[in-house]
Amino acid sequence: MAGPMGRMMAGGGPDQRSMDFKVSGKRLIAQFKPERLTICLLLFCVVVSVGLNVVGPKILGKATDLVFAGIIGRQMPAGATKEQVLDSMRARGRGQIADMLRSTDFTPGKGIDFGAVGNVLLLAVGTFLVAGLLMAVATRMVNRAVNRTMYRLREDVQAKLSRLPLSYFDKRQRGEVLSRATNDIDNIGQTLQQSMGQLINSVLTIIGVLAMMFWVSWLLALVALVTVPLSFVIATRVGKRSQPHFVQQWRTTGKLNAHIEEMYTGHTLVKVFGRQDESAKQFAEQNDALYEAGFKAQFNSGVMQPLMMFVSNLNYVLVAVVGGLRVASGALSIGDVQAFIQYSRQFSMPLTQVASMANLVQSGVASAERIFELLDAEEQEADPLPTAKPDGLSGRVELEKVRGRVELENISFRYDPEKPLIESLSLKAEPGHTVAIVGPTGAGKTTLVNLLMRFYEVSGGRITLDGVDIATMSRDELRSGIGMVLQDTWLFGGTIAENIAYGASREVTRGEIEEAARAAHADRFVRTLPDGYDTVIDDEGTGVSAGEKQLITIARAFLSDPTILVLDEATSSVDTRTEVLIQKAMAKLAHGRTSFVIAHRLSTIRDADTILVMENGAIVEQGAHADLLAADGAYARLYKAQFAQAVAEVD
């Protein structure tokens, strides 16, 4: 889409790296290291189960031989030996039949020994029953290992998200990041649940069956192996064709999720600006892209199973023909050939299963790579350790009591290394003083606050709190003393009381919550709601106005009892009367505290101790309200633009 909306929704920049299947696959397997004991028990159960399943056809072949020997023996004259009967048949010109019966252990004149047949069948039933029970235990072990591994992987992703810098989220769509933390992890879990145990079972079955096949007849085993290279070529070719499509499928899923999340969150704006058709068009484009990628991935991988079935049937024909000739020559018994045909099926079936699971495995590894890409993302700089350094200096400074003296010493910052934003900026804020920051949009006002909160790190210079460089403090300690109210309100699903209490670092009483609400002038409107402070709102704040949401967030800041107060257009959504009341309350709250106020409405910062006027990342003026008006500079122009209805000329 060429328009502004298309550019806004464009994604995929960070995700265009091609996939390394082997590296991602090995790394995914390495996630199971903590489950070594479970994996060992799983392998034991599978090995024994596969061993019993492999022995089963040989046991059934013995039953077939007993039945066939009884049928043949009943037709032979009693009293003679087996060798005598065969010699007699050769003497009568029936040597070919005699050769075929040579491998049959029959007794002339004796029919089917049903007791022996029954015992063999009971042994076979017991063998398959124990094999099934062990496989059930193995399945439970698979579920345990996979679920616990996914549990840890989710924890790792959550912990990683908390360590990522703000710049990571600024460069990515929120829905795309959420897709990795939800869809991709779920896909990995489902893939492992469906394929892990089956893959182990199939590989061990191939090994066990192959050993039994060589034991029964090395010639037939070699015949059966003729089709293995063909199977390998098919699996390799199809896998290479389908893998890029699986990568594209999950990449497109992330983009589509991002678009849906943005359109749902901003559905009001979409309707206001009449962008429904454009949004629906982009959804259709991305949905078509997902359909194409998913169809190609599933089609290419789906071709594998019928091709492998064809190879399996080809193998069956070869074994049946060669096995029949071996029986006719007397080299093998009918029971051995029957067992071998079962083994050939058991041999080709796991090959087919492994091949058919290739689409699952490829899809899971594609998702795993997206998760590992997130886990490998560059993190924000770690907090200094509290341990002492060899030179005697402490790695991390901890303030016993924060007074609130903030100083910016010749700081510089740039989002893009090639584009400077703030250069050589210095200012001081004494404890208890209110510093107002004004200026045109894009001047760097909010960036200044982000640097103070260490959401971003300065490129040059330093910021100190009570004389201590904030880079030597832990972020938690720094932010615990700062209360912040943003222009964009954020509420979570819960009661109003819980939303206000979110600002406290300790358990607070209902009385303290109500006191904070009264200080922010939110108590009156809260009590008019159906359930008062127990009224439940969702994360969109449905049921309360934008101004009321702002009051709730201001009450949250009151309750945090901060040493430093940051207000970024905090009163932009309230009416003029409430704004005046809040300013009075803020003056009371700011007593003895350092306050930074970012404002566009200059009426809210007349009483500030220091007003900073910023333009293009630099402070062009600073001083008190009256002094700046008298100077008739940038601040005076801004003031006149708002209150004297003059034409403002902003450089």
ZANUDO-519724 format. One record per residue (C-alpha): x, y, z; residue number from 0. Coordinates in nm, 2 decimals, always signed. Each point is the difference from the previous one (the first is absolute). Layout:
# ZANUDO-519724
X, Y, Z, NUM
...
END
This chain:
# ZANUDO-519724
+0.00, +0.00, +0.00, 0
+0.16, +0.33, -0.11, 1
-0.19, +0.24, +0.23, 2
+0.09, +0.11, +0.35, 3
-0.20, -0.27, +0.16, 4
+0.19, -0.26, -0.21, 5
+0.33, +0.14, +0.12, 6
-0.12, +0.01, +0.36, 7
-0.10, -0.37, -0.02, 8
+0.30, -0.11, -0.19, 9
+0.19, -0.26, +0.21, 10
+0.25, -0.28, -0.03, 11
+0.32, +0.21, +0.01, 12
+0.16, -0.18, +0.29, 13
-0.12, -0.34, -0.12, 14
+0.14, -0.03, -0.35, 15
+0.30, -0.22, +0.10, 16
+0.00, -0.34, -0.16, 17
-0.04, -0.30, +0.21, 18
+0.28, -0.24, +0.11, 19
-0.20, -0.32, +0.06, 20
+0.29, -0.20, +0.16, 21
+0.11, +0.27, +0.25, 22
-0.36, +0.08, +0.11, 23
-0.09, -0.37, +0.02, 24
+0.31, -0.08, +0.22, 25
-0.08, +0.30, +0.22, 26
-0.36, -0.11, +0.04, 27
+0.12, -0.35, +0.11, 28
+0.24, +0.16, +0.24, 29
-0.30, +0.15, +0.18, 30
-0.08, -0.35, +0.14, 31
+0.33, -0.03, +0.20, 32
-0.19, +0.06, +0.34, 33
-0.22, -0.30, -0.09, 34
+0.28, -0.25, -0.03, 35
-0.15, -0.24, +0.25, 36
-0.34, +0.01, -0.16, 37
+0.16, -0.05, -0.35, 38
+0.20, -0.30, +0.14, 39
-0.32, -0.16, +0.13, 40
-0.17, +0.08, -0.33, 41
+0.28, -0.16, -0.20, 42
-0.01, -0.31, +0.23, 43
-0.37, -0.05, -0.05, 44
+0.02, +0.06, -0.38, 45
+0.30, -0.23, -0.04, 46
-0.17, -0.29, +0.19, 47
-0.34, +0.07, -0.17, 48
+0.16, +0.01, -0.35, 49
+0.20, -0.32, +0.09, 50
-0.32, -0.18, +0.09, 51
-0.18, +0.12, -0.31, 52
+0.29, -0.12, -0.21, 53
+0.00, -0.34, +0.16, 54
-0.38, -0.03, -0.05, 55
+0.00, -0.09, -0.37, 56
+0.26, -0.27, +0.06, 57
-0.22, -0.15, +0.26, 58
-0.30, +0.01, -0.23, 59
+0.21, -0.16, -0.27, 60
+0.07, -0.29, +0.24, 61
-0.38, -0.04, +0.04, 62
-0.04, +0.00, -0.38, 63
+0.27, -0.27, -0.03, 64
-0.18, -0.21, +0.27, 65
-0.33, +0.02, -0.18, 66
+0.16, -0.08, -0.34, 67
+0.20, -0.28, +0.14, 68
-0.31, -0.16, +0.15, 69
-0.19, +0.03, -0.33, 70
+0.29, -0.17, -0.19, 71
+0.07, -0.26, +0.27, 72
-0.36, -0.11, +0.01, 73
+0.02, -0.09, -0.37, 74
+0.31, -0.20, +0.04, 75
+0.01, -0.38, +0.09, 76
+0.05, -0.06, +0.37, 77
+0.30, -0.19, +0.12, 78
+0.25, +0.15, -0.25, 79
+0.25, +0.27, +0.07, 80
+0.01, +0.33, -0.17, 81
+0.31, -0.09, -0.20, 82
-0.16, -0.32, -0.12, 83
-0.31, +0.18, -0.12, 84
+0.21, +0.26, -0.19, 85
+0.22, -0.27, -0.16, 86
-0.32, -0.18, -0.11, 87
-0.13, +0.32, -0.16, 88
+0.32, +0.05, -0.19, 89
-0.01, -0.36, -0.12, 90
-0.35, +0.06, -0.14, 91
+0.12, +0.31, -0.19, 92
-0.13, +0.26, +0.25, 93
+0.34, +0.13, +0.09, 94
-0.11, +0.37, -0.02, 95
-0.27, -0.05, +0.26, 96
+0.24, -0.19, +0.21, 97
+0.25, +0.28, -0.01, 98
-0.27, +0.25, +0.10, 99
-0.10, -0.22, +0.30, 100
+0.36, -0.05, +0.11, 101
-0.01, +0.31, +0.22, 102
-0.34, -0.11, +0.16, 103
+0.03, -0.18, +0.33, 104
-0.29, -0.25, -0.04, 105
-0.06, -0.34, +0.15, 106
-0.15, -0.26, -0.24, 107
-0.35, -0.11, +0.12, 108
-0.03, +0.28, +0.26, 109
-0.25, +0.29, -0.05, 110
+0.00, +0.35, +0.14, 111
+0.12, +0.03, +0.36, 112
-0.26, +0.26, +0.12, 113
+0.16, +0.01, +0.34, 114
+0.33, +0.11, -0.13, 115
-0.17, +0.24, -0.24, 116
-0.20, +0.14, +0.29, 117
+0.31, +0.05, +0.21, 118
+0.17, +0.18, -0.28, 119
-0.30, +0.23, -0.06, 120
-0.02, +0.08, +0.37, 121
+0.37, +0.09, +0.00, 122
-0.06, +0.22, -0.30, 123
-0.30, +0.17, +0.17, 124
+0.20, +0.05, +0.32, 125
+0.29, +0.14, -0.20, 126
-0.22, +0.26, -0.19, 127
-0.19, +0.09, +0.33, 128
+0.32, +0.08, +0.19, 129
+0.13, +0.19, -0.30, 130
-0.32, +0.21, -0.01, 131
+0.02, +0.07, +0.37, 132
+0.36, +0.11, -0.02, 133
-0.09, +0.22, -0.30, 134
-0.28, +0.16, +0.21, 135
+0.26, +0.08, +0.27, 136
+0.24, +0.14, -0.27, 137
-0.28, +0.22, -0.13, 138
-0.06, +0.14, +0.35, 139
+0.37, +0.07, +0.03, 140
+0.00, +0.18, -0.33, 141
-0.29, +0.22, +0.12, 142
+0.18, +0.07, +0.33, 143
+0.33, +0.09, -0.17, 144
-0.16, +0.22, -0.27, 145
-0.23, +0.19, +0.23, 146
+0.27, +0.07, +0.26, 147
+0.24, +0.11, -0.28, 148
-0.27, +0.23, -0.15, 149
-0.06, +0.14, +0.36, 150
+0.37, +0.09, +0.03, 151
+0.01, +0.14, -0.35, 152
-0.30, +0.23, +0.08, 153
+0.18, +0.11, +0.31, 154
+0.31, +0.07, -0.20, 155
-0.20, +0.21, -0.25, 156
-0.18, +0.19, +0.27, 157
+0.33, +0.07, +0.18, 158
+0.16, +0.10, -0.33, 159
-0.28, +0.24, -0.08, 160
+0.06, +0.17, +0.33, 161
+0.37, +0.04, -0.07, 162
-0.04, +0.14, -0.35, 163
+0.05, +0.37, -0.05, 164
-0.28, +0.23, -0.10, 165
+0.16, +0.04, -0.34, 166
-0.07, -0.37, -0.08, 167
-0.38, +0.06, +0.03, 168
+0.02, +0.34, -0.18, 169
+0.13, -0.18, -0.31, 170
-0.25, -0.28, +0.00, 171
-0.37, -0.04, -0.02, 172
-0.16, -0.11, +0.33, 173
-0.21, -0.27, -0.16, 174
+0.31, -0.15, -0.17, 175
+0.18, -0.03, +0.34, 176
-0.32, -0.14, +0.16, 177
-0.02, -0.26, -0.28, 178
+0.34, -0.13, +0.09, 179
-0.08, -0.03, +0.37, 180
-0.33, -0.18, -0.07, 181
-0.05, -0.15, -0.34, 182
+0.36, -0.11, -0.06, 183
+0.04, -0.16, +0.35, 184
-0.33, -0.17, -0.04, 185
+0.10, -0.13, -0.34, 186
+0.33, -0.14, +0.14, 187
-0.18, -0.17, +0.28, 188
-0.26, -0.16, -0.23, 189
+0.28, -0.11, -0.24, 190
+0.20, -0.16, +0.28, 191
-0.31, -0.17, +0.15, 192
-0.09, -0.15, -0.33, 193
+0.35, -0.09, -0.14, 194
+0.25, -0.05, +0.29, 195
-0.12, -0.34, +0.13, 196
-0.09, -0.12, -0.35, 197
+0.34, +0.10, -0.14, 198
+0.19, -0.19, +0.27, 199
-0.24, -0.30, -0.04, 200
+0.05, +0.00, -0.38, 201
+0.38, +0.03, +0.01, 202
+0.03, -0.29, +0.26, 203
-0.26, -0.20, -0.20, 204
+0.21, +0.04, -0.32, 205
+0.31, -0.12, +0.19, 206
-0.17, -0.29, +0.17, 207
-0.19, -0.12, -0.30, 208
+0.31, +0.02, -0.22, 209
+0.19, -0.22, +0.25, 210
-0.28, -0.26, +0.00, 211
-0.02, +0.01, -0.38, 212
+0.36, -0.09, -0.03, 213
-0.04, -0.27, +0.26, 214
-0.29, -0.16, -0.19, 215
+0.15, +0.04, -0.35, 216
+0.29, +0.21, -0.10, 217
-0.10, -0.03, -0.37, 218
-0.35, +0.13, +0.06, 219
+0.14, +0.28, +0.22, 220
+0.22, +0.12, -0.28, 221
-0.30, -0.01, -0.24, 222
-0.20, +0.21, +0.25, 223
+0.28, +0.25, +0.03, 224
+0.01, +0.06, -0.38, 225
-0.28, +0.26, +0.04, 226
+0.16, +0.19, +0.29, 227
+0.22, +0.23, -0.22, 228
-0.31, +0.09, -0.20, 229
-0.19, +0.08, +0.33, 230
+0.29, +0.22, +0.11, 231
+0.02, +0.19, -0.33, 232
-0.38, +0.07, +0.02, 233
+0.01, +0.12, +0.36, 234
+0.30, +0.22, -0.07, 235
-0.14, +0.16, -0.31, 236
-0.34, +0.06, +0.13, 237
+0.13, +0.13, +0.34, 238
+0.22, +0.26, -0.18, 239
-0.29, +0.12, -0.21, 240
-0.24, +0.04, +0.29, 241
+0.22, +0.15, +0.27, 242
+0.02, +0.36, -0.14, 243
-0.38, +0.00, -0.03, 244
-0.04, -0.10, +0.37, 245
+0.24, +0.29, +0.10, 246
-0.21, +0.24, -0.21, 247
-0.32, -0.14, +0.15, 248
+0.09, +0.09, +0.35, 249
+0.15, +0.33, -0.10, 250
-0.32, +0.09, -0.18, 251
-0.20, -0.12, +0.31, 252
+0.19, +0.26, +0.21, 253
-0.07, +0.28, -0.25, 254
-0.37, -0.09, -0.02, 255
-0.02, -0.01, +0.39, 256
+0.16, +0.34, +0.01, 257
-0.25, +0.14, -0.24, 258
-0.30, -0.14, +0.18, 259
+0.12, +0.12, +0.33, 260
+0.06, +0.35, -0.12, 261
-0.33, +0.02, -0.18, 262
-0.19, -0.13, +0.30, 263
+0.18, +0.23, +0.24, 264
-0.05, +0.30, -0.23, 265
-0.35, -0.10, -0.13, 266
-0.15, +0.34, +0.10, 267
+0.26, +0.19, -0.21, 268
-0.04, -0.24, -0.29, 269
-0.38, +0.08, +0.00, 270
+0.05, +0.37, +0.06, 271
+0.24, +0.04, -0.30, 272
-0.20, -0.24, -0.22, 273
+0.28, -0.25, -0.03, 274
-0.21, -0.31, +0.03, 275
+0.04, -0.10, -0.37, 276
+0.37, +0.07, +0.00, 277
+0.04, -0.20, +0.32, 278
-0.21, -0.28, -0.14, 279
+0.21, +0.01, -0.33, 280
+0.32, -0.03, +0.19, 281
-0.14, -0.28, +0.21, 282
-0.10, -0.18, -0.32, 283
+0.35, +0.05, -0.14, 284
+0.17, -0.14, +0.30, 285
-0.26, -0.28, +0.04, 286
+0.06, -0.10, -0.36, 287
+0.38, +0.00, +0.06, 288
-0.05, -0.22, +0.30, 289
-0.23, -0.23, -0.20, 290
+0.26, -0.02, -0.28, 291
+0.29, -0.08, +0.24, 292
-0.21, -0.25, +0.20, 293
-0.13, -0.17, -0.31, 294
+0.34, -0.04, -0.16, 295
+0.15, -0.12, +0.32, 296
-0.27, -0.26, +0.07, 297
-0.03, -0.10, -0.37, 298
+0.38, -0.06, -0.04, 299
+0.03, -0.19, +0.33, 300
-0.33, -0.18, -0.06, 301
+0.14, -0.15, -0.33, 302
+0.25, -0.19, +0.21, 303
-0.24, -0.25, +0.15, 304
-0.15, -0.14, -0.33, 305
+0.34, -0.02, -0.15, 306
+0.13, -0.19, +0.30, 307
-0.30, -0.23, -0.01, 308
+0.08, -0.08, -0.36, 309
+0.36, -0.09, +0.10, 310
-0.14, -0.21, +0.28, 311
-0.23, -0.19, -0.23, 312
+0.29, -0.05, -0.24, 313
+0.20, -0.15, +0.29, 314
-0.29, -0.23, +0.08, 315
-0.02, -0.14, -0.35, 316
+0.38, -0.06, -0.01, 317
+0.00, -0.18, +0.34, 318
-0.31, -0.21, -0.10, 319
+0.15, -0.11, -0.33, 320
+0.35, -0.09, +0.14, 321
-0.15, -0.15, +0.32, 322
-0.23, -0.23, -0.21, 323
+0.30, -0.12, -0.19, 324
+0.20, -0.07, +0.32, 325
-0.30, -0.20, +0.14, 326
-0.02, -0.20, -0.32, 327
+0.37, -0.08, +0.02, 328
-0.04, -0.11, +0.36, 329
+0.24, +0.27, +0.13, 330
-0.27, +0.16, +0.22, 331
-0.32, -0.12, +0.17, 332
-0.34, +0.16, -0.07, 333
+0.00, +0.14, +0.35, 334
+0.33, +0.17, -0.05, 335
-0.12, +0.16, -0.32, 336
-0.32, +0.11, +0.17, 337
+0.21, +0.15, +0.28, 338
+0.23, +0.17, -0.26, 339
-0.29, +0.15, -0.19, 340
-0.12, +0.15, +0.34, 341
+0.35, +0.12, +0.06, 342
+0.01, +0.16, -0.34, 343
-0.32, +0.18, +0.08, 344
+0.14, +0.10, +0.35, 345
+0.31, +0.12, -0.17, 346
-0.16, +0.21, -0.27, 347
-0.28, +0.14, +0.23, 348
+0.24, +0.19, +0.23, 349
+0.18, +0.13, -0.30, 350
-0.33, +0.13, -0.14, 351
-0.09, +0.14, +0.35, 352
+0.33, +0.18, +0.03, 353
-0.05, +0.15, -0.35, 354
-0.36, +0.10, +0.06, 355
+0.11, +0.17, +0.33, 356
+0.25, +0.21, -0.19, 357
-0.26, +0.28, -0.05, 358
-0.07, +0.00, +0.38, 359
+0.37, +0.01, +0.09, 360
+0.08, +0.27, -0.26, 361
-0.29, +0.21, +0.12, 362
+0.11, -0.04, +0.37, 363
+0.36, +0.08, -0.08, 364
-0.11, +0.31, -0.20, 365
-0.18, +0.12, +0.31, 366
+0.29, -0.09, +0.22, 367
+0.23, +0.22, -0.20, 368
-0.23, +0.29, +0.05, 369
+0.01, -0.06, +0.37, 370
+0.37, -0.03, +0.01, 371
+0.03, +0.32, -0.21, 372
-0.19, +0.17, +0.28, 373
+0.21, -0.16, +0.27, 374
+0.32, +0.11, -0.18, 375
-0.11, +0.36, -0.04, 376
+0.24, +0.25, +0.15, 377
-0.10, +0.08, +0.36, 378
+0.02, +0.33, +0.19, 379
+0.32, +0.05, +0.19, 380
+0.00, -0.20, +0.32, 381
-0.02, +0.18, +0.34, 382
+0.34, +0.03, +0.17, 383
+0.07, -0.28, +0.26, 384
-0.01, +0.11, +0.36, 385
+0.33, -0.18, +0.07, 386
+0.31, +0.21, +0.06, 387
+0.25, +0.04, -0.28, 388
+0.38, -0.09, +0.03, 389
+0.08, +0.38, +0.02, 390
-0.22, +0.03, +0.31, 391
-0.28, +0.18, -0.18, 392
-0.35, -0.14, +0.01, 393
-0.15, -0.13, -0.32, 394
-0.35, +0.12, +0.08, 395
-0.09, +0.30, +0.21, 396
-0.31, -0.02, +0.23, 397
-0.14, +0.32, +0.15, 398
-0.12, -0.03, +0.36, 399
-0.25, +0.29, -0.05, 400
-0.08, +0.17, -0.33, 401
-0.03, +0.38, +0.04, 402
-0.08, +0.07, -0.37, 403
+0.29, +0.21, -0.13, 404
+0.02, -0.07, -0.37, 405
+0.28, +0.13, -0.22, 406
+0.05, -0.06, -0.37, 407
+0.37, +0.06, -0.09, 408
+0.07, +0.07, -0.36, 409
-0.21, -0.29, -0.12, 410
-0.04, -0.11, -0.37, 411
-0.24, -0.25, -0.15, 412
-0.11, -0.13, -0.34, 413
-0.24, -0.27, -0.11, 414
+0.18, -0.03, -0.33, 415
+0.38, +0.01, +0.02, 416
-0.01, +0.23, -0.31, 417
-0.26, +0.24, +0.13, 418
+0.08, +0.19, +0.32, 419
-0.31, +0.09, +0.22, 420
+0.14, +0.14, +0.32, 421
+0.35, +0.15, +0.01, 422
+0.19, +0.14, +0.30, 423
-0.31, +0.07, +0.22, 424
+0.05, +0.09, +0.36, 425
-0.25, +0.09, +0.28, 426
-0.05, -0.02, +0.37, 427
-0.31, -0.08, +0.20, 428
+0.02, +0.06, +0.38, 429
-0.20, -0.20, +0.25, 430
-0.36, +0.13, +0.03, 431
+0.03, +0.20, -0.32, 432
-0.24, -0.03, -0.30, 433
+0.17, +0.00, -0.34, 434
-0.23, +0.05, -0.29, 435
+0.10, -0.10, -0.35, 436
-0.17, +0.16, -0.30, 437
+0.06, +0.02, -0.37, 438
-0.13, -0.11, -0.33, 439
-0.07, -0.36, -0.09, 440
+0.32, -0.19, -0.06, 441
+0.22, +0.23, +0.20, 442
+0.11, -0.29, +0.23, 443
-0.21, +0.06, +0.31, 444
-0.13, -0.35, +0.04, 445
+0.35, -0.14, -0.10, 446
+0.14, +0.20, +0.29, 447
-0.23, -0.18, +0.24, 448
+0.08, -0.34, -0.16, 449
+0.36, +0.06, +0.07, 450
-0.07, +0.09, +0.36, 451
-0.19, -0.32, +0.04, 452
+0.28, -0.20, -0.18, 453
-0.24, -0.13, -0.26, 454
+0.28, +0.11, -0.23, 455
+0.37, +0.05, +0.09, 456
+0.17, +0.34, -0.07, 457
+0.25, +0.00, -0.29, 458
+0.23, +0.25, +0.19, 459
+0.02, +0.18, +0.33, 460
-0.18, -0.12, +0.31, 461
-0.31, +0.04, +0.21, 462
+0.04, +0.01, +0.38, 463
-0.25, -0.04, +0.28, 464
+0.12, +0.15, +0.33, 465
+0.35, +0.01, -0.16, 466
+0.00, -0.36, -0.09, 467
+0.01, -0.10, -0.37, 468
-0.32, -0.19, -0.07, 469
+0.19, -0.24, -0.23, 470
+0.16, -0.14, +0.32, 471
-0.34, -0.06, +0.16, 472
-0.24, -0.29, -0.06, 473
-0.29, +0.09, -0.22, 474
-0.24, -0.13, +0.27, 475
+0.14, +0.22, +0.26, 476
+0.00, +0.30, -0.23, 477
-0.36, -0.05, -0.12, 478
-0.13, -0.08, +0.35, 479
+0.05, +0.36, +0.09, 480
-0.17, +0.14, -0.31, 481
-0.37, +0.04, -0.05, 482
-0.11, +0.04, -0.36, 483
-0.33, +0.11, -0.17, 484
+0.00, -0.03, -0.37, 485
-0.23, +0.16, -0.26, 486
-0.10, -0.34, -0.12, 487
-0.18, -0.16, +0.29, 488
+0.05, -0.37, +0.07, 489
-0.25, -0.20, +0.20, 490
-0.03, -0.38, +0.04, 491
-0.30, -0.23, +0.03, 492
-0.11, +0.02, +0.37, 493
-0.17, +0.23, +0.25, 494
+0.07, +0.37, +0.03, 495
+0.15, -0.06, +0.34, 496
+0.24, -0.25, -0.14, 497
+0.11, +0.23, -0.27, 498
+0.07, +0.28, +0.25, 499
+0.18, -0.24, +0.23, 500
+0.23, -0.11, -0.29, 501
+0.21, +0.31, +0.07, 502
+0.10, -0.12, +0.35, 503
+0.30, -0.23, +0.07, 504
-0.17, -0.13, +0.31, 505
-0.33, -0.12, +0.12, 506
-0.23, +0.30, +0.04, 507
-0.34, +0.04, +0.18, 508
-0.32, +0.11, -0.15, 509
+0.03, +0.32, +0.20, 510
+0.33, +0.08, -0.16, 511
-0.14, -0.07, -0.35, 512
-0.30, +0.23, +0.06, 513
+0.23, +0.27, +0.15, 514
+0.21, -0.01, -0.32, 515
-0.32, +0.02, -0.21, 516
-0.12, +0.30, +0.20, 517
+0.34, +0.17, -0.05, 518
-0.03, -0.05, -0.38, 519
-0.37, +0.11, +0.01, 520
-0.10, -0.34, -0.13, 521
-0.20, -0.10, +0.31, 522
-0.32, +0.19, -0.10, 523
-0.05, -0.17, -0.34, 524
+0.11, -0.34, +0.13, 525
-0.28, +0.00, +0.26, 526
-0.25, +0.07, -0.27, 527
+0.08, -0.33, -0.17, 528
-0.23, -0.30, +0.07, 529
+0.26, -0.18, +0.22, 530
+0.22, +0.29, +0.10, 531
+0.36, -0.10, +0.04, 532
-0.10, -0.36, -0.07, 533
-0.12, +0.09, -0.35, 534
+0.17, -0.23, -0.25, 535
+0.15, +0.15, -0.31, 536
+0.19, -0.16, -0.29, 537
+0.34, +0.09, -0.14, 538
-0.17, +0.25, -0.23, 539
-0.16, +0.18, +0.29, 540
-0.35, -0.07, -0.13, 541
-0.26, +0.18, +0.22, 542
+0.22, +0.30, +0.09, 543
+0.09, +0.31, -0.21, 544
+0.35, +0.09, -0.11, 545
+0.02, +0.27, +0.27, 546
-0.12, -0.24, +0.27, 547
+0.26, -0.25, -0.11, 548
+0.26, +0.27, +0.03, 549
-0.11, +0.08, +0.36, 550
+0.03, -0.37, +0.09, 551
+0.36, +0.00, -0.13, 552
+0.08, +0.32, +0.20, 553
-0.15, -0.16, +0.31, 554
+0.24, -0.30, -0.06, 555
+0.29, +0.25, -0.01, 556
-0.12, +0.16, +0.33, 557
-0.01, -0.34, +0.17, 558
+0.36, -0.09, -0.11, 559
+0.12, +0.29, +0.22, 560
+0.30, +0.08, -0.24, 561
+0.30, +0.21, +0.07, 562
+0.00, +0.12, -0.36, 563
-0.32, +0.06, -0.19, 564
-0.01, -0.01, -0.38, 565
-0.31, +0.13, -0.17, 566
-0.01, -0.04, -0.38, 567
-0.30, +0.20, -0.12, 568
-0.18, -0.15, +0.31, 569
-0.29, +0.24, -0.01, 570
-0.06, +0.00, -0.38, 571
-0.33, -0.20, +0.03, 572
-0.17, +0.18, +0.29, 573
-0.22, +0.30, -0.01, 574
+0.12, +0.35, +0.11, 575
-0.16, -0.01, +0.34, 576
+0.14, -0.34, +0.09, 577
+0.34, +0.11, -0.14, 578
+0.01, +0.29, +0.25, 579
-0.09, -0.24, +0.28, 580
+0.27, -0.24, -0.11, 581
+0.25, +0.27, -0.01, 582
-0.07, +0.09, +0.36, 583
+0.02, -0.36, +0.10, 584
+0.33, -0.04, -0.20, 585
+0.14, +0.30, +0.18, 586
-0.07, -0.17, +0.33, 587
+0.14, -0.33, -0.13, 588
+0.31, +0.17, -0.14, 589
+0.09, +0.16, +0.34, 590
+0.34, -0.13, +0.08, 591
+0.02, -0.20, -0.32, 592
+0.16, +0.07, -0.34, 593
-0.26, +0.03, -0.28, 594
+0.05, -0.01, -0.38, 595
-0.30, +0.12, -0.19, 596
-0.03, -0.03, -0.37, 597
-0.28, +0.23, -0.12, 598
-0.15, +0.15, -0.31, 599
-0.26, +0.21, +0.19, 600
+0.22, +0.26, +0.16, 601
-0.27, +0.10, +0.25, 602
+0.09, -0.32, +0.20, 603
+0.37, +0.10, +0.06, 604
-0.01, +0.37, +0.09, 605
+0.10, -0.08, +0.36, 606
+0.29, -0.23, -0.10, 607
+0.34, +0.09, +0.16, 608
+0.18, -0.04, -0.33, 609
-0.15, -0.01, -0.35, 610
+0.22, -0.16, -0.27, 611
-0.08, +0.08, -0.36, 612
+0.13, -0.27, -0.24, 613
+0.05, +0.02, -0.37, 614
+0.18, -0.26, -0.22, 615
+0.13, -0.19, +0.30, 616
+0.16, +0.31, +0.17, 617
-0.11, +0.23, +0.28, 618
-0.04, +0.34, -0.16, 619
-0.14, +0.18, +0.30, 620
-0.05, -0.07, +0.37, 621
-0.13, +0.20, +0.29, 622
-0.31, +0.09, +0.19, 623
-0.33, +0.08, -0.17, 624
+0.02, +0.38, +0.04, 625
+0.36, +0.02, -0.09, 626
-0.05, -0.20, -0.32, 627
-0.30, +0.22, -0.11, 628
+0.21, +0.31, +0.06, 629
+0.28, -0.14, -0.21, 630
-0.25, -0.02, -0.29, 631
+0.16, -0.31, -0.15, 632
-0.11, -0.35, -0.10, 633
-0.21, -0.04, +0.32, 634
-0.17, +0.33, -0.05, 635
-0.09, -0.10, -0.36, 636
-0.15, -0.33, +0.12, 637
-0.19, +0.19, +0.28, 638
-0.14, +0.26, -0.24, 639
-0.11, -0.27, -0.24, 640
-0.22, -0.15, +0.27, 641
-0.13, +0.29, +0.19, 642
+0.04, +0.31, -0.22, 643
-0.13, -0.17, -0.32, 644
+0.31, +0.12, -0.18, 645
+0.16, -0.18, -0.29, 646
+0.29, -0.21, +0.14, 647
+0.31, -0.03, -0.19, 648
+0.19, -0.30, +0.12, 649
+0.35, -0.04, -0.13, 650
END
